[in-house]
Structures are given as C-alpha cells and as structure tokens.
Amino acid sequence: MIRLRLLKRYRDLFQRFIGLCNDTIMAEDNMVNTSERESEAHRTLRCLDEIGKRVTILREQALTLMREKEDMLLLLQDLQDNKSVACSKERDEIQAITEMLAWRCLTVEISVTTPRDENQELALSKVQTILKDLENMFKTDVECAKRTAESYLNACLPEPRGNSTDHKFQGLVLGCAADDQKAVRKRLDTLLADLK
C-alpha cells in the first residue's frame, strides 16, 4: 500500500513535471512566434520603406520626363518660328519634320498628381494666377518683372538671396502642397534664368 502511494505520488510529480515542461515549451514557442512575428513585421516595414523610396524616385523621374517633354515642345516651336529657316529651300521639309516630332512628342502622356486639400487647391490657383500675370509683365516691363520675380523667388527660398521678399506671395506658396512649392520655385528660377 505504501508502495502504491509512492508510485502514485511519483506519477503525480512526474505529470506535474511534464506539465511544467510543456508550459515552458509552449511559453518558449510563444516567444519564438512573437519574435518571428516581430521579425516579419520588421521585414515588412523595411520593405515598405524601400517601396516608399522607389515611389519617390519614380515620381521625380516622371516629373523630369514631363519637364523634358515641355522643353522639347518649346524647342520645336522655336524652330518652327525661326525666321532664318523661313527663307531657306528646306523650309517645307523642316516644317514637316518639326510638326511630326511635335505630334509624336504629344503622344507621350506622363501624369503625376499631387494630392491637395481644398485650401491647397485655392492657394495654388492664386499662385498660378500671380505667375501668369508676372509672365505677362515680362512682355511689357522687363525690369519691374525681374524685380518682382526675384521677390517671389526669395519668398520660396529658406534663405532669401536679396533684400526683397514678397510676404503675401510667400504666405500663398506656403499654403500650397510641398510638390507645388517646388514647382513654383522651379518656374521662377526658369523665368529668371531665361533673362540671362
């Protein structure tokens, strides 16, 4: 009888020991699974970071291609308007080639949209109107237009180049989306570079 009690007690202890071992193993498995999940989450986040970088590069490349297309169309327009070609024998051939190239260039469609809220849309619309007025000013009063363009450009720079900064324009530009702010600065840089 004592022997039976001892056997029963050993069996109970053994089962408890097995139970503790199983609990420990399950806890370790849970830790491994948690660690694997964390590792998987970390890998996913790294992958998303890489995709985010590639999307940024893709957008920049698309914007570069859009500018290149605009530049080509402007160059073709200048070649068509060139008076020295108007008198040459090859005028018809040159005209046909420039028209064909312009048509082919127009078949290329590149689009990058910038997400904007209502306020950003309104600010961008006002900035575009101001820039169109500035471009028209270049046709009538180049010196005044140049000073105005410089004050607008200073409004777009973190550290202005000169003394004059148009603070009203600066407020409007700051109300635009970040991509639009860069585009406005680029447009002003181009306007001023064309004067040199």
C-alpha positions, -999 to +999 in steps of 0.1 A: +000+000+000+028+024+008+044+014-023+012+022-043+010+056-026+047+062-035+041+052-071+010+073-073+029+103-058+058+098-082+033+096-111+017+128-099+050+145-096+061+132-130+029+145-146+034+179-129+069+180-142+058+171-177+031+198-174+057+223-163+079+213-192+050+216-216+042+250-202+078+261-206+080+248-241+047+265-250+059+297-235+092+295-255+072+287-286+051+317-280+082+338-275+096+324-308+063+330-326+062+365-312+098+371-322+091+356-356+060+379-359+081+409-348+108+399-372+082+395-400+067+429-391+102+444-392+109+429-426+075+442-438+083+477-426+117+477-442+101+465-474+076+494-472+104+518-466+122+506-497+089+508-518+084+544-504+119+554-516+112+539-550+079+557-553+096+590-546+123+583-572+096+572-597+077+605-591+109+625-595+117+607-628+082+612-641+084+650-633+118+652-650+103+635-681+073+659-681+097+689-680+118+673-708+087+669-729+077+706-723+113+717-732+112+696-764+079+711-775+092+746-768+123+739-788+103+726-817+080+757-815+111+779-816+124+760-846+091+764-864+091+802-856+127+807-867+127+834-894+161+823-909+146+790-918+115+806-934+136+816-964+156+785-970+149+759-996+144+732-970+117+752-952+089+728-961+109+697-951+120+713-918+083+724-911+071+688-918+097+672-896+091+696-867+054+691-869+059+653-870+082+654-840+058+677-821+029+653-828+050+623-817+060+642-785+024+650-778+015+613-779+036+608-748+014+612-718+030+614-683+010+623-653+019+629-617-009+640-595-003+659-563-029+652-535-043+685-523-069+696-499-093+725-506-071+752-491-041+739-511-061+740-543-072+776-536-036+787-527-022+770-559-049+787-580-040+821-567-002+815-571-007+803-607-027+835-615+000+856-600+027+838-620+007+843-653+004+880-645+042+880-639+048+863-673+027+890-690+046+917-671+078+904-687+063+914-721+058+950-711+082+959-683+112+936-681+130+954-652+099+956-630+090+920-638+126+909-629+124+926-595+090+911-588+102+876-599+132+880-576+110+889-546+087+860-554+117+836-556+130+849-523+096+841-508+102+805-519+137+801-505+146+791-470+173+818-471+165+847-494+192+859-518+184+895-517+166+922-496+132+920-512+107+892-503+071+893-512+055+881-479+020+879-493+032+856-521+052+837-495+020+831-475+002+818-506+031+795-516+033+781-480-004+772-483+004+750-513+013+713-512+051+706-510+053+694-546+036+726-558+060+747-537+089+731-555+073+736-589+067+773-582+103+778-572+114+759-604+091+781-625+105+813-610+141+800-614+134+793-651+118+827-657+148+845-642+173+822-660+157+830-693+166+867-688+203+860-685 
